[in-house]
Amino acid sequence: MRAQLKAGVIGLGILGIQHMRYLAERPEVDVAAVADIRAEKAEAAAASIGAQAYSDYGQMLREHRLDLVAVATPDPLHRDPVMAAIAAGVPNIMLEKPLATTWDDAQAIADAAEKARTRIFINFANRGSPLDQATYYVIQRGLLGEIVYGEVHLDDNIVVPTQMWGARSREWAAGSSTAHFLLSHVSDFLRWVLAPADVTEVYAITQRRVLGVTPDLYDAFLTFSSGAKFRIKAEWIRHMDGLVEFKLRFSGAEGELTYIKRPGFGEEEGWRANVGSRLTTEDLLAHHQHLLALGVNVRAFVHRPSPTAGELEPVMHFHA
């Protein structure tokens, strides 16, 4: 095995540039080449890290024997660069979510990867933060009891499908939707924290009254094999102050967790777990130590509801 992994990046938008910079900072990775259909974009990005620039990813794949390729093209444009990388013998591909926006594209990629024994990693970027890890820990350790219900909304400002990609925004949004662009994050997160439970039933509504070329929103109910039910909603037509709003709530038989990842108007970013009385202060301190051992050192309050007083008394405080 070579001392360094030789890497390439295809697609140099917001996320592609992030992947390029991250990989370039890793001593075990040599970012040899980058590609984007905008030649000037590719040249500027390549110059910033000392890589070779291409406007044709096919040429890049022919001229470099790569160990890793990161693909960050728009949602509907995943199939061709991934298939080209597989055909070129690239053993590891990191692909931005979703895998594809059509069943045919997804199946073609899966079949080609299996035949070539290529490893494809889909990047779902909502598992790695300390609060993501804290959410996983609290639910998996049963600190809320059985999870029975929850609500998640992940919304984008209307400028995302109409302006984010400049003149190409309408075309690219038409090939995607909030189900692909937003709810893929939500479903991945829920399947992760609720494992081994998985989705068994989906009921959803949608409409096309504003954007026309793509659904304005999806509002869905998911039923999990554990019996838990979640309402998940994603809009692309919000005229809100920020770019993104993301809020999750988990109702357990013995507690509740609220996680505001991207706050909206009048909200603040935060995380709070209200747990039942069966957990002693010693139990909570032990869980705090487990979280610290996992590298999760976050500021959060764990409360026990006090129905007689009508107020919440803090029983434990995690300090950042």
N, C-alpha and C positions, 0 to 999 in steps of 0.2 A: 504494500500500500504506500502511496506517495506521502511524503511528510506533510503536505498541505492538500486540502481539497480544492480542486480547481472549479470555480463557480462562474455562472453566467446569470444575467437577469434579463427577462423579456417583459417589456412594458414598464415605462418610466414615469408613471403618474405619481400621485401622492404616495401610495403604498409601495410601488416599485422602487422609488428613491429611498424609502425607509429601509427596505430589504437590502438594497445595495450598500447603504451606509453601514448598516448593522454587520453585514457579512464582511465588509472591508475592514472593520475594526477587530475582527476575530483573527488572532495570530495563526490559527489552524486553517484559515481559508484564504485563498488567492482569487479575488474577483478578476478574472482575466478579460471578460468581455461583457458588454451590455448592448441591448438592442431596443430600438423604438422606431416606429414608422416616421416619426419626426426626427430627421437627421440632426438638426441643430440641438434638439433635446438630448439625443444620444451622445453627441460630441461633448456637450457641456458636462453631462454626468460622468462620462468616461474620463475626461480631463481632471475632474475633481478627485479621482482615486487612482489615476494612472492605469486605467483599463483601455481596451480597444473598443471603439464605437462601431455599431452597425445599424443600418436602417432596415436590414433584411435579416431576421433571425435565422432563416434557413442557411444563409451564408455563414453566420456565426457558428452554427452547429456543425457545419461542414469543416470549418477551419480550426475548431478547437475541440479537443477531447475533454469533455467536462464531466466532473463527478456529481455536480449538483447544478440544477437550474431552478431559479425562482421565476414563476410565471405570475404576473400581476396585470394582465390585460383586462379590459372591461368584462363584466359578467357573461355576455353572450359570445365573447370571442376567446373562450378558453380552449376549445377543442383543437384547433389547428396547431397552435404552438406546443401544446402538450403532446399531441400525436407526433409532431416533428421531433420533439426531444426524445420520445420513446424510440422512434425509428433510428435516431442517431446514436442510440445505445447509452443515453444518460441513465445511470442507475437510480438516481434520487431526484425527485421533482417536488418542489414546494409550491403548491398552487393556492392562490387566494380563493376563499369561499365565493360562491358555491362551486361544487365540482363542475356543474354545467347548468344551463337553463332549459334544456330539453332532455327528454328521456333518451332519445337516439344518441345525442352527444355524450351523455353520461355512460351509456352502455358501451359505446365505441371506445371511450377512454378506458373503462374498466376492463374490457376484453383485451385491448392492446397491452395494458399494463400487466395483466395476469400472464399473457403469453410471453412477454419479454422479461417477466419477473422484475419489473420496475417498481420501486417503492414510491408511492405518491402520498404526500402529506398535505392535507387540507388545512389551511391556516384559519382557525377560529380564535380570534384574539381576545376572547372574554373568559379565559380560564386562568390567566397568569397573575393578575394583580393580587395583592394581599387580601383585599375584601372578597374577591372571587374565591380564594382559597379558604377564607374564614367561612363563607357561605357553604362551601362543599363540606368542610369539617363539621359544622354544626348539624347539618342535615344527615350526613352519613353516620355520625355518632349518635343520632337519635335524640339530640338535646331538645328537639321540639315535639318529640313523640312522632307518631305516624303522620306524614304529610297527607292532607286530605284535599286541599284546595289552594289555588294561588292565582295571581293576576300579574301579567307582565305587559308593559307597553314600551315599545321602541319606535319612536317617530323621528322623521327627518323634516327639516324645513323644506318648503316647496322649491327652494333654490337648488336643492340637490338634483332632482330629475330635470330641472329646466335650465340650470346654469353651470353646474359643477364641471362639466366636461366641455365648456365653451360651445362652439357651433355644433359639436357632435352630441350634445346632451340629449336632445329629443330622440335621435336615432338609437343611442345606446340605452337610454331608459326604456325605449320601446322593446328592446330585447331582454329586459329584466323586469323586476317588480319588487314590491316591498317583501313579498314572500322569499325571493332569492336574496335580495340585498340586505334585508333586516331580519326577517323571521328565521333565516338560517342560523343566525347567531343565537336567537332565543331558543330554538328547538335543540341546538347543540348544548347550550348551557343547561337546560332542563334535563335532558337525557343524561348529562354528566352528573349533576348533583343528585338525581333521583335513582341512578343505577343501583341495582340491576333492573329496576322497572323500566319499561319502554312504552312508547305510544302504541295504542291498539285501535284508536278511533279518532277521526278528525271531522269536525263540522265547522264550516266556514262560510262567511258572506263576503262579498266584494262589490265594488261599483266602479264605473268609469264615467263620472259626470264632470270632472275637471280636466284631467290630463289627456284623456282620450286615447293616447297611444299605449298607455299602460294603466293597470288598475290604480285607482287613487289610494286604496287601502285594502288590507285583509284583516278581518276580525274573526278569530277562530277559537273553538273550544277543543282541547286535547284531553282525551281520556287515557290514562296510563294503566299498565297491567296491574299495578298495585291498587287501583281504584281511585287514585288521585285525579282531580280534574283541574285544568288550568285554562284560564281565558288569556289569550295572547293577541295583541293588536299592534299593527304597524301602519302608519300613514305616510304618504308622500305629498300631502297637500296642506301641511300645517304652516300658517303664517305666524310663527312664533319668534320670540326674541333670539333664541340660540339656534345652532345648527342641528343639534340632536337632543332628544329627551329619552331617558332610559330609566325605568323604575320597575322593581320586582318586589313581590310580596308573597310569602309562603305561610299558609295557615296549617299548623300542626295540631294534633289532638291535645298537646300539652304546652304549646307555645306558638310564637309567631316571629317571623323575621321580615324586616323591611330593609330594602337595599336600594338606595337612590344613587345610581351610577352617574347619570348625567341629569342634573336638576333642571326643572322648568321654572316658570314664573312663581315666585314666592317660596321656592324650595331651596334646600341646601344639600349638597352632596353628603351622604352619610350611610351608616349601617347600624342596625340595632336588632338585637335578639331578645325577646321576652320569653323567659323559660319558666317551667313549672316548679312547684315547691319541692318535688322529690329530689331535685339537685341541691345538695348542700353547698355552703360556701367553700368547703374543702374540695368538693367535686369541681366547682367552677375554677378554683385556683389551679387545680391539676390540669384542667383543659387549657387554661391560659398558658401553662408551661409547655404543653404539647404544641400549641400554636407557635409559641416562640421557637421551639425546636425545629419547626417547619419553616422558619424565617418569616412568620406572620406576626409582626409587631405593630398593631394598628390601634388607633384611638377609637374605642367603642364602649358603650354602656351595655351591660346585660342587666335587664330589669325583671322584677317579679311584679305583676299587676296586683294592686291592692284594692279590691272592689269596695271595701268598706270605707276607705279613706278617699277614694276617687283620685288618688295620685299614685305616681310611680316612685318607688324608693330605690336608688342605685345600690346594688349589692356587690358590684365588681366593676372596676375601671381598668381597661387596657390602655396603657400609655404608649404613644408613638415614640 
